[in-house]
Amino acid sequence: MLPLLAASPAAAQEVRLLMLGDSITAAYGLARGQGLPARLEAALREKGHQVRIIDAGVSGDTTAGGRSRLDWALADRPQAVIVALGGNDGLRGIEPRATEANLAAILDALKARGLPAMLAGMLAPPNLGAEYGREFAATFTRLAQARPELVFYPFLLDGVAGNPDLNQPDRIHPNEAGVAELVRRMLPSVESLLARVPAG
């Protein structure tokens, strides 16, 4: 009996990690198995983490959309959440204060449920002007500063945005090589998030 008990400690149970996002999460233009949730899960498992990433990505979704479907997304009972929304807000020129209010509501709801969270920031496209871009980026920084319990990853597309070799022809969505680079860069932050999940 003792070997059997030792082989299945509570700490070895699979962690359910929800990724609430838009087309980047939903593997737009890629085979499902090549999208960010699947590739991130595989990389975490290679490093010894027993984790299952729940893909809650909806192409075209804004922060308002993510906020409206949060309860539905949480029905899978995740133990931690990555919030990766905002790109479509920037593309549509949505008022940054509205983006901030939606994300704040999402993050506060997760905190109320005792769920560790990671906030992935986003930048606005340059054609909307420097002032809009500064204010848009600042929303994510303010949200993180006001919530020190968060894991903050400042820019979801860090190292990939603007690189034609890492993006699909639309220059917005990462290709397979781009997804690999996203995973490589964000892996330490996701590991920090997993470390905040209570044992058992």
Buried (B, 14 or more C-beta within 10 A) or exposed (E): EEEEEEEEEEEEEEBBBBBBBBBBBBBBBBEEEBBBBBBBBEBBBEEEBEBBBBBBBBBEBBBBBBBEBBEEBBEEEBBBBBBBBBBBBBBEBBEBEBBBBBBBBBBBBBBEEEBBBBBBBBBBBEEBEEEBBEBBBBBBEBBBEEBEEBBBBBBBBBBBBEBEEBBBEEEBBBBBEBBBBBBEBBBEBBBBBBEBBEEE
